[in-house]
C-alpha cells in the first residue's frame, strides 16, 4: 500500500447490519419482568417458552431466564450466551415494540441442555417468534 493512499467509500455498498446488543434492548428490573409474567401473551415449544407484551417503544426489549433444573450454572450461562447471540441475529426479522422474556427449561425427553447448539437454539427461537406472530411477513 502506498504511503498517503486514500480510500474511497463505496456509497453503493450495502449497509453492514449492527449486531450489537445495546443496553436499551435489555429488559431489566423486577417490576418490568413481573408485569410481563402477569399480562403476557405466551407461546411455547419443547424446552422453551416466550412471553411477550407490547411496550409502545420503537424497539424490542428482551430478558433471558433459565430454570435452575437446566444443567448447572456453567450450562445455563453458555445457553444464555447462545440465546443472546441468536436473538442478535434474528432481531432484524422481528416486529418492533415488544417486551419479551425467554424462559428456557429442560424439555421432557428433549435433552435441551445436552444438545444446546447455535443451530438448535436458532430453530427454537425462530419457531417461538413465529408462533407469537413477531416475525415480519
N, C-alpha and C positions, 0 to 999 in steps of 0.2 A: 504494500500500500504506500503510495506516495505521501510524503510529508506535506501537510496542508491540503490534502484532498478533501473535498466536501462531499457530503452525502445528500442526495435528493430524497425527499419523502415522496413516495408514490401515493398520491392523493386518491387514486382509484383502487388501491389495495383494500381488501375487506378489513373492517374493524376487528381487532382482536377482542374476544369476549373476556370479560373480567370475571375470574373465578374466585375472587376473594370472598370471605365470609365476614362482612363488616358487622360491627357492634350493633347497629340499628336493626339487623335481621335476627338477632338473638333474642329469644323470649326469656326474660329473666323476671324474677320476683315471684314470691309465693302467691300473692293475690292474683296476678295475671294468669298464672298457671291454674290456680284453683277455679277461676272464672271459666276457663276453657273446659275443665272437667265437669262443671255444673251445667253449662249452657251449650254444649257442643253438638256437632254432628260427628258420628263415629262410624268408621269403616274398619274392617279387619280382614286379615288373611292369615295363613299359617305362620305363626311366630311373631306377628306384629299387629298393632292397632294404630290408626291415625285419627286423632281428634282434631277437628277444625272449627273455626269460628271467624266470621267476618270481623275485621278490625277497623275499617274505614281509613286506613293508611295507604299510601301509594306503593307500599312494598309488603312482602310477607315477613312474618317472624316465626321462628321455629325453636322448639326445645326438644332435646333427645333424652328420654328416660329409659331405664333398664330395670327389669326385675332383679332382685338380689339372687333369685334362683337361677339366673342366667350366668352360669360359669362362675369363675372367681373374678376378682377386681381387674386382673390383667386382661381377661377375655372381654369383660364389659367395656373397658377403656379402648381396647382395639376395635370392638364393634362400634363404639361411639365415634371413633375416628373414621371408620369406613362409612358410617351413616352420614356424617358431615360431608365427606368427600363426594358421595353420591348426590346428596342434596345440592351441593355447589354446582355440579354438572347438570342437574335436572332443573334447577330453578328458573332458567330462561324459558322453559317449556310450560311453566305454571302460570295460572291466572294470579293477579296481584290483589292484595288487600285482605289477606287471611292470617290469623294466628293459628299455629299448628303445634301439636305435641305428638311426637312419635314415641310410642311405648313398645319396646322390643322385649319379648319374653321367649322362653323355651317352648317351641311348638310341640304339641303332643305327637310324638313319633316323627317329628320333622328333623330333629337333630340340628336345630338352628345354630347353636354355638359351635358345633363341630364343623359345619360347612359354611362358616361365616366368611364369604369371599366377596370381592367387589362386584362380580357379575351377579351373584345370588342376591346381594342387597339391592343392586340396581333393579333387577327384575321385581323384587318385593316392593320397593318404593314406587316404581312405575305403576304396578298393579294397584297399590293403595291410592295414589294420586288420581288414577283413572276412575276407580270406584267412587271417590269423593267428588268427582266432577271438577277437579282442579287443573287438569291438563288442558292446554289451549287446543282448540279444534284444528 
